[in-house]
Amino acid sequence: MLGLLGALQLPAAAAQPVGAWHAGVFPVSEFLSYTSHYGSRIGPGGSAEWHHGLDIAAPLGTTIRSWWTGVVQDLIDDERCGIGLVIRSGAYEHVYCHLAGRVEAGSLRSGPVTLVPGQWLRAGQPIGQVGMSGRTTGPHLHWGLRYRGSWLDPARILRAMAESRRALAESRRALVESRRTLTESRRAPAQNQREIAENQRRARVVAPKGPYGPSVASFR
Ligand SMILES: [Zn+2]
């Protein structure tokens, strides 16, 4: 398992026990495509800008889910992000933008969801719906991730989640296999006994009887 830590290539500070990443939840229930990756890109004004997140295209109204268990830290209502929120999970903050709905009187209303700062969320809990609020040309979720205040590429976290799920499935398979081997090794003496008994039975059949050959007893 330790070898996987290196394979993940996450920033050293962001390295969690590898087994933990599988608990993350992909933040939209319906995925169409990634429309803009994390990093440098040409902005709407034609000049280079840094994109602090991953844009995930999804149909209008698609359920947005909290990536991790955490607490609602901030609600957002501005020109760029539109309607959105920040959730804190330990040293991680996850940001969600361009939601449907509105922020009103200190709470976010998006589809059937109402959220207030300080509210606890479990991983995968619905936190709103995909909309067109803020600076966007089509319905998508802008998903940003900060670790101790520094932006991370969410695609790396998604890869870590996939890798962790794969490792978990593999270790479960290995566990099942080792249990099977153990069961077989426990069964083996009984099987040997059966084979011995069978050999003895055959021995009786082929063993010459009478005073001129070995007696049945000598095969036991
Ligand atoms: Zn974006």
py3Dmol code that shows the C-alpha trace and the ligand (Angstrom):
import py3Dmol

protein = """\
ATOM      1  CA  MET A   1       0.000   0.000   0.000  1.00  0.00           C
ATOM      2  CA  LEU A   2       2.825   2.414   0.819  1.00  0.00           C
ATOM      3  CA  GLY A   3       4.105   2.254  -2.744  1.00  0.00           C
ATOM      4  CA  LEU A   4       0.877   3.833  -3.947  1.00  0.00           C
ATOM      5  CA  LEU A   5       1.646   7.052  -2.089  1.00  0.00           C
ATOM      6  CA  GLY A   6       4.400   7.730  -4.574  1.00  0.00           C
ATOM      7  CA  ALA A   7       2.267   6.747  -7.547  1.00  0.00           C
ATOM      8  CA  LEU A   8      -0.379   9.331  -6.655  1.00  0.00           C
ATOM      9  CA  GLN A   9       2.075  12.217  -7.091  1.00  0.00           C
ATOM     10  CA  LEU A  10       0.030  14.513  -4.890  1.00  0.00           C
ATOM     11  CA  PRO A  11       1.778  17.430  -3.241  1.00  0.00           C
ATOM     12  CA  ALA A  12       3.541  16.063  -0.162  1.00  0.00           C
ATOM     13  CA  ALA A  13       1.444  18.277   2.077  1.00  0.00           C
ATOM     14  CA  ALA A  14      -1.764  16.972   0.516  1.00  0.00           C
ATOM     15  CA  ALA A  15      -0.846  13.331   0.941  1.00  0.00           C
ATOM     16  CA  GLN A  16      -3.501  11.573   2.975  1.00  0.00           C
ATOM     17  CA  PRO A  17      -3.416   7.886   3.744  1.00  0.00           C
ATOM     18  CA  VAL A  18      -3.962   6.457   0.273  1.00  0.00           C
ATOM     19  CA  GLY A  19      -6.878   4.378   1.446  1.00  0.00           C
ATOM     20  CA  ALA A  20      -8.838   7.501   2.376  1.00  0.00           C
ATOM     21  CA  TRP A  21      -9.345   8.940  -1.104  1.00  0.00           C
ATOM     22  CA  HIS A  22     -11.973   6.415  -2.137  1.00  0.00           C
ATOM     23  CA  ALA A  23     -14.391   8.191   0.246  1.00  0.00           C
ATOM     24  CA  GLY A  24     -14.540  11.194  -2.127  1.00  0.00           C
ATOM     25  CA  VAL A  25     -17.632  11.651  -4.286  1.00  0.00           C
ATOM     26  CA  PHE A  26     -17.654  12.937  -7.880  1.00  0.00           C
ATOM     27  CA  PRO A  27     -19.414  16.306  -7.532  1.00  0.00           C
ATOM     28  CA  VAL A  28     -22.092  15.963 -10.225  1.00  0.00           C
ATOM     29  CA  SER A  29     -24.618  13.153 -10.599  1.00  0.00           C
ATOM     30  CA  GLU A  30     -24.596  13.383 -14.399  1.00  0.00           C
ATOM     31  CA  PHE A  31     -21.360  13.944 -16.316  1.00  0.00           C
ATOM     32  CA  LEU A  32     -21.124  15.279 -19.881  1.00  0.00           C
ATOM     33  CA  SER A  33     -17.496  16.395 -20.286  1.00  0.00           C
ATOM     34  CA  TYR A  34     -14.673  18.462 -18.848  1.00  0.00           C
ATOM     35  CA  THR A  35     -14.896  21.820 -20.609  1.00  0.00           C
ATOM     36  CA  SER A  36     -11.962  23.602 -18.996  1.00  0.00           C
ATOM     37  CA  HIS A  37      -9.057  22.158 -17.053  1.00  0.00           C
ATOM     38  CA  TYR A  38      -7.121  23.581 -14.152  1.00  0.00           C
ATOM     39  CA  GLY A  39      -4.234  25.854 -15.075  1.00  0.00           C
ATOM     40  CA  SER A  40      -3.362  28.458 -17.687  1.00  0.00           C
ATOM     41  CA  ARG A  41      -5.970  29.177 -20.361  1.00  0.00           C
ATOM     42  CA  ILE A  42      -7.039  31.974 -22.701  1.00  0.00           C
ATOM     43  CA  GLY A  43      -9.811  33.929 -21.014  1.00  0.00           C
ATOM     44  CA  PRO A  44     -12.861  35.522 -22.651  1.00  0.00           C
ATOM     45  CA  GLY A  45     -10.821  38.755 -23.091  1.00  0.00           C
ATOM     46  CA  GLY A  46      -8.212  36.923 -25.205  1.00  0.00           C
ATOM     47  CA  SER A  47      -5.419  37.096 -22.628  1.00  0.00           C
ATOM     48  CA  ALA A  48      -3.901  34.262 -20.583  1.00  0.00           C
ATOM     49  CA  GLU A  49      -5.391  33.653 -17.147  1.00  0.00           C
ATOM     50  CA  TRP A  50      -5.129  30.997 -14.490  1.00  0.00           C
ATOM     51  CA  HIS A  51      -8.181  28.781 -14.123  1.00  0.00           C
ATOM     52  CA  HIS A  52      -8.402  27.776 -10.450  1.00  0.00           C
ATOM     53  CA  GLY A  53     -10.596  24.747 -10.910  1.00  0.00           C
ATOM     54  CA  LEU A  54     -12.097  22.150 -13.172  1.00  0.00           C
ATOM     55  CA  ASP A  55     -15.183  22.879 -15.288  1.00  0.00           C
ATOM     56  CA  ILE A  56     -17.556  19.941 -15.508  1.00  0.00           C
ATOM     57  CA  ALA A  57     -20.344  20.305 -18.068  1.00  0.00           C
ATOM     58  CA  ALA A  58     -23.666  18.830 -16.988  1.00  0.00           C
ATOM     59  CA  PRO A  59     -27.295  19.395 -17.955  1.00  0.00           C
ATOM     60  CA  LEU A  60     -29.119  22.281 -16.271  1.00  0.00           C
ATOM     61  CA  GLY A  61     -30.612  21.086 -13.006  1.00  0.00           C
ATOM     62  CA  THR A  62     -28.107  18.239 -12.489  1.00  0.00           C
ATOM     63  CA  THR A  63     -27.595  17.484  -8.805  1.00  0.00           C
ATOM     64  CA  ILE A  64     -24.341  18.813  -7.365  1.00  0.00           C
ATOM     65  CA  ARG A  65     -22.934  16.752  -4.473  1.00  0.00           C
ATOM     66  CA  SER A  66     -20.460  17.554  -1.758  1.00  0.00           C
ATOM     67  CA  TRP A  67     -17.110  15.995  -2.639  1.00  0.00           C
ATOM     68  CA  TRP A  68     -16.311  15.244   1.020  1.00  0.00           C
ATOM     69  CA  THR A  69     -17.843  15.371   4.474  1.00  0.00           C
ATOM     70  CA  GLY A  70     -17.491  18.933   5.695  1.00  0.00           C
ATOM     71  CA  VAL A  71     -19.075  22.133   6.894  1.00  0.00           C
ATOM     72  CA  VAL A  72     -20.533  24.981   4.804  1.00  0.00           C
ATOM     73  CA  GLN A  73     -17.996  27.779   5.247  1.00  0.00           C
ATOM     74  CA  ASP A  74     -19.201  30.521   2.856  1.00  0.00           C
ATOM     75  CA  LEU A  75     -22.051  31.217   0.482  1.00  0.00           C
ATOM     76  CA  ILE A  76     -21.118  33.040  -2.754  1.00  0.00           C
ATOM     77  CA  ASP A  77     -23.169  35.481  -4.831  1.00  0.00           C
ATOM     78  CA  ASP A  78     -20.955  37.466  -7.216  1.00  0.00           C
ATOM     79  CA  GLU A  79     -20.470  38.234 -10.922  1.00  0.00           C
ATOM     80  CA  ARG A  80     -17.773  35.671 -11.570  1.00  0.00           C
ATOM     81  CA  CYS A  81     -18.737  32.583  -9.550  1.00  0.00           C
ATOM     82  CA  GLY A  82     -22.426  33.433  -9.548  1.00  0.00           C
ATOM     83  CA  ILE A  83     -24.315  31.442  -6.951  1.00  0.00           C
ATOM     84  CA  GLY A  84     -21.939  29.133  -5.139  1.00  0.00           C
ATOM     85  CA  LEU A  85     -20.484  27.945  -1.882  1.00  0.00           C
ATOM     86  CA  VAL A  86     -17.313  26.920  -0.093  1.00  0.00           C
ATOM     87  CA  ILE A  87     -17.234  23.754   2.011  1.00  0.00           C
ATOM     88  CA  ARG A  88     -14.423  23.098   4.484  1.00  0.00           C
ATOM     89  CA  SER A  89     -13.137  19.576   5.198  1.00  0.00           C
ATOM     90  CA  GLY A  90     -10.167  19.826   7.549  1.00  0.00           C
ATOM     91  CA  ALA A  91      -7.340  21.556   5.647  1.00  0.00           C
ATOM     92  CA  TYR A  92      -9.280  21.321   2.361  1.00  0.00           C
ATOM     93  CA  GLU A  93     -11.767  23.844   0.995  1.00  0.00           C
ATOM     94  CA  HIS A  94     -13.933  22.870  -1.966  1.00  0.00           C
ATOM     95  CA  VAL A  95     -15.616  25.572  -4.040  1.00  0.00           C
ATOM     96  CA  TYR A  96     -18.702  25.145  -6.231  1.00  0.00           C
ATOM     97  CA  CYS A  97     -19.799  27.851  -8.733  1.00  0.00           C
ATOM     98  CA  HIS A  98     -22.512  28.652 -11.303  1.00  0.00           C
ATOM     99  CA  LEU A  99     -25.334  26.992  -9.370  1.00  0.00           C
ATOM    100  CA  ALA A 100     -29.013  27.505 -10.086  1.00  0.00           C
ATOM    101  CA  GLY A 101     -31.004  29.376  -7.454  1.00  0.00           C
ATOM    102  CA  ARG A 102     -30.127  32.277  -5.191  1.00  0.00           C
ATOM    103  CA  VAL A 103     -28.507  33.386  -1.968  1.00  0.00           C
ATOM    104  CA  GLU A 104     -31.046  35.173   0.185  1.00  0.00           C
ATOM    105  CA  ALA A 105     -31.164  36.187   3.826  1.00  0.00           C
ATOM    106  CA  GLY A 106     -27.999  34.218   4.603  1.00  0.00           C
ATOM    107  CA  SER A 107     -29.058  30.946   3.017  1.00  0.00           C
ATOM    108  CA  LEU A 108     -28.497  29.327  -0.360  1.00  0.00           C
ATOM    109  CA  ARG A 109     -31.532  27.914  -2.151  1.00  0.00           C
ATOM    110  CA  SER A 110     -30.799  25.752  -5.174  1.00  0.00           C
ATOM    111  CA  GLY A 111     -33.437  23.311  -6.400  1.00  0.00           C
ATOM    112  CA  PRO A 112     -34.770  21.424  -3.384  1.00  0.00           C
ATOM    113  CA  VAL A 113     -31.690  22.275  -1.295  1.00  0.00           C
ATOM    114  CA  THR A 114     -31.346  25.004   1.331  1.00  0.00           C
ATOM    115  CA  LEU A 115     -27.943  25.522   2.958  1.00  0.00           C
ATOM    116  CA  VAL A 116     -26.666  27.855   5.666  1.00  0.00           C
ATOM    117  CA  PRO A 117     -23.082  28.515   6.821  1.00  0.00           C
ATOM    118  CA  GLY A 118     -22.008  26.186   9.608  1.00  0.00           C
ATOM    119  CA  GLN A 119     -24.163  23.340   8.323  1.00  0.00           C
ATOM    120  CA  TRP A 120     -22.572  19.872   8.290  1.00  0.00           C
ATOM    121  CA  LEU A 121     -22.684  17.830   5.100  1.00  0.00           C
ATOM    122  CA  ARG A 122     -21.799  14.240   4.468  1.00  0.00           C
ATOM    123  CA  ALA A 123     -19.859  13.198   1.353  1.00  0.00           C
ATOM    124  CA  GLY A 124     -22.257  12.901  -1.578  1.00  0.00           C
ATOM    125  CA  GLN A 125     -24.987  14.989   0.019  1.00  0.00           C
ATOM    126  CA  PRO A 126     -26.845  17.169  -2.562  1.00  0.00           C
ATOM    127  CA  ILE A 127     -25.786  20.825  -2.251  1.00  0.00           C
ATOM    128  CA  GLY A 128     -27.679  22.323  -5.196  1.00  0.00           C
ATOM    129  CA  GLN A 129     -28.223  22.139  -8.936  1.00  0.00           C
ATOM    130  CA  VAL A 130     -26.157  23.055 -12.011  1.00  0.00           C
ATOM    131  CA  GLY A 131     -27.179  26.462 -13.333  1.00  0.00           C
ATOM    132  CA  MET A 132     -25.919  29.355 -15.439  1.00  0.00           C
ATOM    133  CA  SER A 133     -25.189  31.956 -12.755  1.00  0.00           C
ATOM    134  CA  GLY A 134     -22.030  34.096 -12.889  1.00  0.00           C
ATOM    135  CA  ARG A 135     -19.541  34.198 -15.764  1.00  0.00           C
ATOM    136  CA  THR A 136     -20.434  31.161 -17.860  1.00  0.00           C
ATOM    137  CA  THR A 137     -21.431  30.428 -21.443  1.00  0.00           C
ATOM    138  CA  GLY A 138     -23.102  27.095 -20.732  1.00  0.00           C
ATOM    139  CA  PRO A 139     -24.375  24.995 -17.845  1.00  0.00           C
ATOM    140  CA  HIS A 140     -21.453  23.538 -15.914  1.00  0.00           C
ATOM    141  CA  LEU A 141     -20.055  23.196 -12.422  1.00  0.00           C
ATOM    142  CA  HIS A 142     -16.837  25.047 -11.679  1.00  0.00           C
ATOM    143  CA  TRP A 143     -15.185  22.941  -8.969  1.00  0.00           C
ATOM    144  CA  GLY A 144     -12.179  24.346  -7.115  1.00  0.00           C
ATOM    145  CA  LEU A 145     -10.028  22.788  -4.390  1.00  0.00           C
ATOM    146  CA  ARG A 146      -7.675  24.462  -1.938  1.00  0.00           C
ATOM    147  CA  TYR A 147      -5.339  22.753   0.485  1.00  0.00           C
ATOM    148  CA  ARG A 148      -4.081  25.009   3.301  1.00  0.00           C
ATOM    149  CA  GLY A 149      -4.965  27.988   1.117  1.00  0.00           C
ATOM    150  CA  SER A 150      -3.171  26.788  -2.064  1.00  0.00           C
ATOM    151  CA  TRP A 151      -5.110  25.773  -5.144  1.00  0.00           C
ATOM    152  CA  LEU A 152      -4.901  22.153  -6.263  1.00  0.00           C
ATOM    153  CA  ASP A 153      -5.762  20.609  -9.612  1.00  0.00           C
ATOM    154  CA  PRO A 154      -9.056  18.764  -8.928  1.00  0.00           C
ATOM    155  CA  ALA A 155      -8.185  16.293 -11.714  1.00  0.00           C
ATOM    156  CA  ARG A 156      -5.334  15.001  -9.513  1.00  0.00           C
ATOM    157  CA  ILE A 157      -7.785  14.411  -6.698  1.00  0.00           C
ATOM    158  CA  LEU A 158     -10.126  12.569  -9.092  1.00  0.00           C
ATOM    159  CA  ARG A 159      -7.200  10.376 -10.193  1.00  0.00           C
ATOM    160  CA  ALA A 160      -6.298   9.720  -6.538  1.00  0.00           C
ATOM    161  CA  MET A 161      -9.921   8.740  -5.867  1.00  0.00           C
ATOM    162  CA  ALA A 162      -9.926   6.340  -8.830  1.00  0.00           C
ATOM    163  CA  GLU A 163      -6.563   4.885  -7.781  1.00  0.00           C
ATOM    164  CA  SER A 164      -7.754   4.453  -4.194  1.00  0.00           C
ATOM    165  CA  ARG A 165     -10.955   2.689  -5.331  1.00  0.00           C
ATOM    166  CA  ARG A 166      -8.863   0.386  -7.523  1.00  0.00           C
ATOM    167  CA  ALA A 167      -6.475  -0.374  -4.634  1.00  0.00           C
ATOM    168  CA  LEU A 168      -9.412  -0.997  -2.300  1.00  0.00           C
ATOM    169  CA  ALA A 169     -11.072  -3.383  -4.772  1.00  0.00           C
ATOM    170  CA  GLU A 170      -7.722  -5.160  -5.210  1.00  0.00           C
ATOM    171  CA  SER A 171      -7.162  -5.557  -1.460  1.00  0.00           C
ATOM    172  CA  ARG A 172     -10.731  -6.882  -1.069  1.00  0.00           C
ATOM    173  CA  ARG A 173     -10.043  -9.395  -3.847  1.00  0.00           C
ATOM    174  CA  ALA A 174      -6.786 -10.367  -2.119  1.00  0.00           C
ATOM    175  CA  LEU A 175      -8.625 -10.806   1.184  1.00  0.00           C
ATOM    176  CA  VAL A 176     -11.243 -13.079  -0.422  1.00  0.00           C
ATOM    177  CA  GLU A 177      -8.444 -15.049  -2.094  1.00  0.00           C
ATOM    178  CA  SER A 178      -6.493 -15.454   1.166  1.00  0.00           C
ATOM    179  CA  ARG A 179      -9.658 -16.608   2.988  1.00  0.00           C
ATOM    180  CA  ARG A 180     -10.251 -19.147   0.221  1.00  0.00           C
ATOM    181  CA  THR A 181      -6.670 -20.403   0.529  1.00  0.00           C
ATOM    182  CA  LEU A 182      -7.033 -20.660   4.307  1.00  0.00           C
ATOM    183  CA  THR A 183     -10.302 -22.588   4.015  1.00  0.00           C
ATOM    184  CA  GLU A 184      -8.663 -24.920   1.511  1.00  0.00           C
ATOM    185  CA  SER A 185      -5.635 -25.509   3.723  1.00  0.00           C
ATOM    186  CA  ARG A 186      -7.962 -26.348   6.632  1.00  0.00           C
ATOM    187  CA  ARG A 187      -9.897 -28.738   4.449  1.00  0.00           C
ATOM    188  CA  ALA A 188      -6.711 -30.407   3.221  1.00  0.00           C
ATOM    189  CA  PRO A 189      -6.159 -32.804   6.191  1.00  0.00           C
ATOM    190  CA  ALA A 190      -9.718 -34.099   5.787  1.00  0.00           C
ATOM    191  CA  GLN A 191      -9.093 -34.542   2.096  1.00  0.00           C
ATOM    192  CA  ASN A 192      -5.873 -36.421   2.850  1.00  0.00           C
ATOM    193  CA  GLN A 193      -7.798 -38.647   5.240  1.00  0.00           C
ATOM    194  CA  ARG A 194     -10.310 -39.396   2.510  1.00  0.00           C
ATOM    195  CA  GLU A 195      -7.515 -40.195   0.076  1.00  0.00           C
ATOM    196  CA  ILE A 196      -5.830 -42.471   2.596  1.00  0.00           C
ATOM    197  CA  ALA A 197      -9.122 -44.264   3.245  1.00  0.00           C
ATOM    198  CA  GLU A 198      -9.674 -44.602  -0.483  1.00  0.00           C
ATOM    199  CA  ASN A 199      -6.174 -45.965  -1.011  1.00  0.00           C
ATOM    200  CA  GLN A 200      -6.742 -48.413   1.821  1.00  0.00           C
ATOM    201  CA  ARG A 201     -10.020 -49.509   0.243  1.00  0.00           C
ATOM    202  CA  ARG A 202      -8.240 -50.070  -3.075  1.00  0.00           C
ATOM    203  CA  ALA A 203      -5.435 -51.819  -1.255  1.00  0.00           C
ATOM    204  CA  ARG A 204      -7.919 -54.258   0.245  1.00  0.00           C
ATOM    205  CA  VAL A 205      -9.302 -55.024  -3.182  1.00  0.00           C
ATOM    206  CA  VAL A 206      -5.935 -55.690  -4.789  1.00  0.00           C
ATOM    207  CA  ALA A 207      -4.243 -57.228  -1.760  1.00  0.00           C
ATOM    208  CA  PRO A 208      -3.863 -60.964  -2.126  1.00  0.00           C
ATOM    209  CA  LYS A 209      -5.605 -62.764   0.662  1.00  0.00           C
ATOM    210  CA  GLY A 210      -4.679 -65.846   2.475  1.00  0.00           C
ATOM    211  CA  PRO A 211      -1.529 -67.237   3.876  1.00  0.00           C
ATOM    212  CA  TYR A 212       0.582 -66.579   0.732  1.00  0.00           C
ATOM    213  CA  GLY A 213       0.413 -62.784   0.503  1.00  0.00           C
ATOM    214  CA  PRO A 214       0.449 -59.784   2.784  1.00  0.00           C
ATOM    215  CA  SER A 215      -2.582 -59.462   4.969  1.00  0.00           C
ATOM    216  CA  VAL A 216      -5.074 -56.558   4.794  1.00  0.00           C
ATOM    217  CA  ALA A 217      -3.722 -55.329   8.095  1.00  0.00           C
ATOM    218  CA  SER A 218      -0.320 -54.572   6.568  1.00  0.00           C
ATOM    219  CA  PHE A 219      -1.884 -51.879   4.331  1.00  0.00           C
ATOM    220  CA  ARG A 220      -3.404 -49.942   7.224  1.00  0.00           C
TER     221      ARG A 220
END
"""
ligand_1 = """\
1
ZN
Zn -14.235 27.315 -14.154
"""
view = py3Dmol.view(width=600, height=400)
view.addModel(protein, "pdb")
view.setStyle({"model": 0}, {"cartoon": {"style": "trace"}})
view.addModel(ligand_1, "xyz")
view.setStyle({"model": 1}, {"stick": {}})
view.zoomTo()
view.show()
